[in-house]
């Protein structure tokens, strides 16, 4: 795609903020409606927090954004 002229750009912070907020809303809704999700969410949440040790290497921009969020 780059060879055809596509320009790469980071997602803007307002976009990342909106996506982060939306994900938290979905997780809260799932916690209210889905007992299985409510059971696994603490482990999933911990996994996300620990995953950021790998993120700087794999996806630096995403990691920089998520490190600033309160998980």
N, C-alpha and C positions, 0 to 999 in steps of 0.2 A: 504494500500500500504506500509506503514511503517513497518507493521508486516512482510511483504514479502521482506524487505530489501531496499526499496526505501529511498534515502537520500534527505532530504529537504535542499534547499539552496536558498539564495536570488538571485534575478536577478542581474547580474553585472551592474555597473554604465554605461558602454559603451552601453549595451543593452537598459537600461532605457533611455539614451540620444537619441539613435536612434529611439526608440518608440515615445518619446516626440516630436522629430523633425518631424517624419512622421505624427503624429497627427496634428501638426500645418500646415503642407503642405496640408493635406486633408481639414482642416477647411478653409484655404485660397482659395483652389480650389472651395470648396462649396460656399464660399462667392461670388466668381466670376460668378458661373454658376447657382446658385439656389437662387432665390429671397426669397423663404420661409425660407431657412436656414439663409440667411443674416439677415432676420428680427428677428429670434429667437436666433441667436448666442450670442448677447450681454447678454441676460438673462441666457443662458446656461453657458457662460463664468463666469458670476457673481456667478451662482450656484456652479460651480467648485471651485472657490476661497473660498466661504463660507463653502463648504462641508468639508474642511480640519479641521474644528473644531471637526468633528466626526471621521475623519480618524485616528488620533493617537490611538484611542480606537479600531477601527475596523481593520485597516490595517496599522500598524506602519511603516513597511519598505516602503511601497508605499508613505505614508505621508511624511516621511523623505526625500525621493527623490523629490517629487513634491513641497515641501516647498522651495526647493533650486532653483526651476525654476522661470522664469519671466512670469507670466500669464498675 
